[in-house]
Amino acid sequence: MKIAVVRIGGRRALRKDMEDTLFMLNLPSKFSCAVVDENPTNTGMIKKVKDEVTFGPVNEETLKLLRKREKKGQKFCRLHPPVGGFEKKGTKKSFKEGGALGNRGEKINDLIKRMV
């Protein structure tokens, strides 16, 4: 299964290990998106940076949209801010609390479609 990870937080002062983990996930800047395989290594890295990203399982239709946006030689793609904005509580609360961060399950596909 593939997991889409979208970086929500921008370039503010992060701990070095958090910044390194984001770069290992190919998320160098705000609104960048990477698709990774679901395995223990990637899952551990995603859990570590869950307060900076939103993620969830991605379907084939959304994968095709992301592949069109990828540039040659890059394993990530840049997205626009979402049309209609993020959820009501903003980008500092978890998705379960009504915000934008963390695991959003299948709803990641809706977010990515609004950002393409």
C-alpha positions in Angstrom: 0.0 0.0 0.0 1.2 3.5 -0.8 0.9 6.4 1.7 0.8 10.1 0.6 2.6 12.5 3.0 2.0 16.2 2.6 4.2 18.7 4.5 2.0 21.4 6.1 4.5 23.2 8.3 6.8 25.7 6.7 10.5 26.6 7.3 10.4 27.5 11.0 13.0 26.5 13.6 12.7 22.7 13.9 14.9 20.3 15.7 17.7 18.9 13.6 16.4 15.4 13.7 12.9 16.5 12.6 14.3 18.4 9.7 16.5 15.4 8.7 13.5 13.1 8.8 11.5 15.4 6.6 14.3 15.5 4.1 14.6 11.6 4.2 10.8 11.5 3.4 11.5 13.9 0.4 9.6 16.8 1.9 11.9 19.7 1.7 9.4 22.6 1.8 5.9 23.6 2.6 3.1 21.9 0.5 5.5 19.3 -0.9 4.0 15.8 -1.3 5.7 12.4 -1.4 4.3 8.9 -1.9 6.0 6.2 0.2 5.5 2.5 0.7 4.0 1.4 3.9 6.8 -0.4 5.8 8.0 -0.1 9.4 10.8 2.3 8.5 8.6 4.8 6.7 5.8 4.4 9.2 8.3 5.2 12.0 9.5 8.3 10.2 5.9 9.5 9.6 5.0 9.1 13.3 8.1 11.1 14.2 7.0 14.1 12.1 3.2 13.7 12.5 3.0 17.3 13.9 4.4 18.8 10.7 2.6 16.6 8.0 -0.7 15.1 7.1 -0.9 11.6 5.6 -3.1 8.7 4.5 -3.4 5.9 2.1 -3.6 7.1 -1.5 -5.7 5.6 -4.3 -4.8 5.1 -8.0 -6.7 8.1 -9.3 -4.8 10.4 -7.0 -1.5 8.7 -7.8 -2.0 9.6 -11.5 -2.6 13.2 -10.6 0.6 13.3 -8.5 2.7 11.6 -11.2 1.7 14.4 -13.7 3.1 17.0 -11.3 6.4 15.3 -10.6 9.5 16.8 -12.3 12.2 14.6 -13.7 14.7 13.4 -11.1 12.5 14.3 -8.2 10.6 11.9 -5.9 8.2 14.5 -4.6 5.9 17.1 -6.1 5.0 20.6 -5.1 1.3 21.4 -4.5 -0.7 24.6 -4.2 -2.5 25.6 -1.0 -5.8 23.8 -0.9 -8.8 25.4 -2.6 -11.2 26.4 0.2 -8.4 26.3 2.8 -7.7 23.8 5.5 -10.1 22.6 8.1 -11.8 25.0 10.5 -9.2 24.7 13.3 -6.3 25.4 11.1 -2.8 23.9 10.7 -1.8 23.6 14.4 -4.4 21.0 15.5 -4.6 17.3 14.6 -7.2 16.1 12.1 -9.2 14.3 14.8 -9.5 17.7 16.7 -10.7 19.4 13.5 -7.3 20.6 12.3 -5.1 19.6 9.4 -2.2 17.6 10.9 -1.7 13.9 11.3 -3.5 10.8 9.9 -6.6 11.7 7.8 -7.1 8.2 6.3 -8.9 8.1 2.9 -9.6 11.9 3.1 -6.1 12.6 2.0 -7.2 11.9 -1.5 -9.8 14.8 -1.3 -7.1 17.1 0.1 -4.6 16.3 -2.6 -7.3 16.9 -5.3 -7.9 20.4 -3.9 -4.2 21.1 -3.9 -3.3 19.9 -7.4 
